[in-house]
């Protein structure tokens, strides 16, 4: 019998995650100079890393021969969020903590509920445990909470919700989210993924971590990859009831967040000026890109993140034409949206370059 036949059948069925195309890869493929390429595919912060985080990384380099001490970051997060340190779970990016939740609560014979057009890691994490994905048709490209509530079965153990959602950018008012969680059975884990939380207008933000007092089955996940600009260092976290966090930490790999990431995240938490600057840059860039899409007669999905998903006549063809001009965006065929592209909000010059290249491609 073939060795690969010995692999778990549900693992063989998983479609691998396809990341945004790296700049260096496009340079090799198209023969373009690296400095002539604009990458607006992976929702990274165009300002890069926080200056305080960069300085912290430089300082931490001298201790890289030692295993990480994660206490400082756990303590900083617990103080910032007003929770106990035993409620924090660190991850190698928020993808890692999403996977930990799946490993604790999912298995063959169990199911997880998620929305159509939701983050690709939800089905990946679910299927890797042998559990079944229950995908609820989207409503206006976003979560249909009534449909998701109705889809919960006796064998359901996890419900995944991203707010704002990636890759569509939809946002659910928090009153509706809380009402939904209140109707999720107590023995079903409710994972609320808030990777883009910091891009919400202040008036729309809600302290969802405080909900843990009322909903012990809630897990809130966040990341340092987006507004904090630490995507390459890979650091995210979950906040949960102490008993749930304890279970997630039992399956977490030791030292899953490295020294440089810990130092950078601690410093980034306190760089409020950088976060405010990043938020404002994103707000202005969003307005510029939406205005440009409207001028070109293209429909877009209203977004509350740092990206915009928009419709084009032929996603694959338009994407290829953009690539030839050195502009990388994210095609969404893998999400079941073959005629949509997602563009990250960049620097002013990058946004302009994208719009010019898009007009030529059309």
Helices and strands as residue ranges (DSSP letters): G 3-6, H 9-12, H 23-30, G 34-36, E 38-39, H 51-60, G 61-63, H 71-81, G 85-87, E 88-91, H 94-105, E 111-115, H 120-127, E 132-136, H 145-151, E 156-162, H 174-182, E 189-193, G 197-199, G 202-204, G 208-213, E 218-223, E 236-240, H 242-251, H 259-269, H 272-295, E 300-301, E 307-311, H 315-324, E 327-328, E 330-332, G 333-335, E 337-344, H 348-361
